[in-house]
Amino acid sequence: MNRLSLILERKIRDKKAKIGVIGLGYVGLPLVKAFLNKGFTVTGFDIDPRKIRMLKQGRSYLKHIAIDDVKSAFKARRFSATDDFKRLSRMDAIIICVPTPLDSHRNPDLSFVLHTAETVAATIRKGQLIVLESTTYPGTTDDEMRPILERNGLRAGHDFFLAFSPERENPGDPVFSTARIPKVVGGYSKDCLRVANALYSQVVVKTVPVSSTKVAESAKLLENIFRSVNIALVNEMKMILDRLGIDVWEVIRAASSKPFGFMPFYPGPGLGGHCIPIDPFYLTWKAREVEYSTKFIELAGEINTFMPSYVMAKTIEALGQRCRSIKGARVLVLGIAYKKDIDDQRESPSFKIISLLREKGAKVSYNDPHIPAPGPSREYPHLSLRSVPLTASRLKSMDAVVIATDHSAYDFDWIAKNSRLVVDARNAIKKRRSNVVKA
Ligand SMILES: NC(=O)c1ccc[n+]([C@@H]2O[C@H](COP(=O)([O-])OP(=O)(O)OC[C@H]3O[C@@H](n4cnc5c(N)ncnc54)[C@H](O)[C@@H]3O)[C@@H](O)[C@H]2O)c1
């Protein structure tokens, strides 16, 4: 057994290992909290000075993440936040949680991961553990990151330890916080796996060790592709059943009574967030290397990306039935966050819905209690938007109200009562009403 790994394992067991988390976003910040809560000393690294500044002031920049524990750890000198990456050399374990988006051709953009690997390589020392958590295609840790980290002569598995452990964060989930979610861990070597497993065993309810980093990378992709494909399936069911005059929501409720072999997924206005609309295409790209073209992923992507157009078409149709043209119609979109009760706008289908309705000549405004003014979105950088107050008189003045996100803060009964027409893409309004159309 490697002597360095034994030393690091002991440090981890004694909670003396210094933890560095690179990338303090939706994944990195909860991870910082999980390690602080278990008594570790943590340093958060980020290139965004605003985040560093806010953390130092004890303020959270992510609405659903309270940072009281970070504040008290900061006072007790167990937490610091910095953009000085030279301090990485002092860390015993470095966990990387930087973005893995797609580029403009929908190919994986690994620049954040590779840039971070370069930064870590600049100060890497013997005995460190480096873990990648960012979702990516199989081979990234061993074949792309490792050569960079070994550039200065240190060897993975001998001088330092290398692992991949995918994040399973579910933002806004009140039950499954980081510490309560089992964590898959794969190492470059047996020693790498042992050290990484020892680290995560300290902070999560259960670890799931696997035989390689590639298995761990693929497991995360399978989880997300599984969601994307199943959401596409119910979205297709929704469109078929709507034509047949059958309520898809009631059908899903009925099918869910089967105690085995069925798991409910729900239709919606389209996919959003950093993961499900993006990650499957990491595998599509990798599959090309072995001359395979992914079919389920492409088909699911096609159906899911069509959903905002479907919502638009249902809005136009419902307005038409009320002798109202979309041209000049006043439409209020409720919710710009991609899912309920969070302030994350990334890849939100609401942007597409707003943009499509505007293209058709509608006057579109939006309300979101969690996002007063969204930052520029990747695909719609020029949509200038600001949340309008939600009042009965505003609802009454609208030709249509589109429910794109079912935030708990909304009183849907009140919304339905005060609106002429509601296009409901979330089954938020349960009672049958003549002014409510499911989309
Ligand atoms: N958000 C989720 O629910 C979720 C769930 C599971 C997995 N993931 C994966 O985790 C990874 C991170 O996602 P996220 O949602 O936390 O992203 P995020 O954008 O919220 O956070 C990423 C952070 O990394 C910082 N950053 C970017 N480049 C950096 C660099 N070179 N050095 C240091 N910091 C840098 C950014 O400033 C930002 O604060 C992605 O691969 C994503 O697919 C996300």
The ligand as an SDF file (V2000), in Angstrom:
LIG
                    3D

 44 48  0  0  0  0  0  0  0  0999 V2000
  -26.2170   22.5480  -10.7340 N   0  0  0  0  0  0  0  0  0  0  0  0
  -26.5020   21.2870  -10.5410 C   0  0  0  0  0  0  0  0  0  0  0  0
  -27.5920   20.9690  -10.0610 O   0  0  0  0  0  0  0  0  0  0  0  0
  -25.5090   20.1810  -10.8590 C   0  0  0  0  0  0  0  0  0  0  0  0
  -25.8050   18.8850  -10.4460 C   0  0  0  0  0  0  0  0  0  0  0  0
  -24.9140   17.8690  -10.7070 C   0  0  0  0  0  0  0  0  0  0  0  0
  -23.7350   18.1390  -11.4030 C   0  0  0  0  0  0  0  0  0  0  0  0
  -23.4630   19.3980  -11.8240 N   0  0  0  0  0  0  0  0  0  0  0  0
  -22.1980   19.6110  -12.5140 C   0  0  0  0  0  0  0  0  0  0  0  0
  -21.2900   20.2740  -11.6450 O   0  0  0  0  0  0  0  0  0  0  0  0
  -20.4660   21.1830  -12.3770 C   0  0  0  0  0  0  0  0  0  0  0  0
  -20.5940   22.5660  -11.8050 C   0  0  0  0  0  0  0  0  0  0  0  0
  -21.9280   23.0020  -11.9630 O   0  0  0  0  0  0  0  0  0  0  0  0
  -22.5480   24.2060  -11.1320 P   0  0  0  0  0  0  0  0  0  0  0  0
  -24.0060   24.1260  -11.3550 O   0  0  0  0  0  0  0  0  0  0  0  0
  -22.0250   24.2380   -9.7510 O   0  0  0  0  0  0  0  0  0  0  0  0
  -21.9290   25.4470  -11.9460 O   0  0  0  0  0  0  0  0  0  0  0  0
  -21.8910   26.9760  -11.4710 P   0  0  0  0  0  0  0  0  0  0  0  0
  -21.7800   27.7790  -12.7130 O   0  0  0  0  0  0  0  0  0  0  0  0
  -22.9880   27.2370  -10.5060 O   0  0  0  0  0  0  0  0  0  0  0  0
  -20.5470   27.0780  -10.6560 O   0  0  0  0  0  0  0  0  0  0  0  0
  -19.2860   26.9520  -11.2270 C   0  0  0  0  0  0  0  0  0  0  0  0
  -18.3360   27.8980  -10.5060 C   0  0  0  0  0  0  0  0  0  0  0  0
  -17.0360   27.6940  -11.0330 O   0  0  0  0  0  0  0  0  0  0  0  0
  -16.3990   28.9410  -11.1430 C   0  0  0  0  0  0  0  0  0  0  0  0
  -15.3110   28.7990  -12.0950 N   0  0  0  0  0  0  0  0  0  0  0  0
  -15.3610   28.7650  -13.4500 C   0  0  0  0  0  0  0  0  0  0  0  0
  -14.1260   28.5830  -13.9510 N   0  0  0  0  0  0  0  0  0  0  0  0
  -13.3030   28.4910  -12.8850 C   0  0  0  0  0  0  0  0  0  0  0  0
  -11.8960   28.3060  -12.7580 C   0  0  0  0  0  0  0  0  0  0  0  0
  -11.1000   28.1470  -13.8380 N   0  0  0  0  0  0  0  0  0  0  0  0
  -11.3650   28.2730  -11.5180 N   0  0  0  0  0  0  0  0  0  0  0  0
  -12.1660   28.4190  -10.4340 C   0  0  0  0  0  0  0  0  0  0  0  0
  -13.4780   28.6090  -10.4830 N   0  0  0  0  0  0  0  0  0  0  0  0
  -14.0450   28.6280  -11.7120 C   0  0  0  0  0  0  0  0  0  0  0  0
  -17.5080   29.8940  -11.5570 C   0  0  0  0  0  0  0  0  0  0  0  0
  -17.1770   31.2340  -11.2560 O   0  0  0  0  0  0  0  0  0  0  0  0
  -18.6670   29.3740  -10.6980 C   0  0  0  0  0  0  0  0  0  0  0  0
  -18.7110   30.0060   -9.4410 O   0  0  0  0  0  0  0  0  0  0  0  0
  -20.9100   21.0430  -13.8280 C   0  0  0  0  0  0  0  0  0  0  0  0
  -20.1020   20.1080  -14.4640 O   0  0  0  0  0  0  0  0  0  0  0  0
  -22.3220   20.4990  -13.7250 C   0  0  0  0  0  0  0  0  0  0  0  0
  -22.6970   19.7710  -14.8660 O   0  0  0  0  0  0  0  0  0  0  0  0
  -24.3180   20.4260  -11.5480 C   0  0  0  0  0  0  0  0  0  0  0  0
  1  2  1  0
  2  3  2  0
  2  4  1  0
  4  5  1  0
  4 44  2  0
  5  6  2  0
  6  7  1  0
  7  8  2  0
  8  9  1  0
  8 44  1  0
  9 10  1  0
  9 42  1  0
 10 11  1  0
 11 12  1  0
 11 40  1  0
 12 13  1  0
 13 14  1  0
 14 15  2  0
 14 16  1  0
 14 17  1  0
 17 18  1  0
 18 19  2  0
 18 20  1  0
 18 21  1  0
 21 22  1  0
 22 23  1  0
 23 24  1  0
 23 38  1  0
 24 25  1  0
 25 26  1  0
 25 36  1  0
 26 27  1  0
 26 35  1  0
 27 28  2  0
 28 29  1  0
 29 30  1  0
 29 35  2  0
 30 31  1  0
 30 32  2  0
 32 33  1  0
 33 34  2  0
 34 35  1  0
 36 37  1  0
 36 38  1  0
 38 39  1  0
 40 41  1  0
 40 42  1  0
 42 43  1  0
M  CHG  2   8   1  16  -1
M  END
$$$$
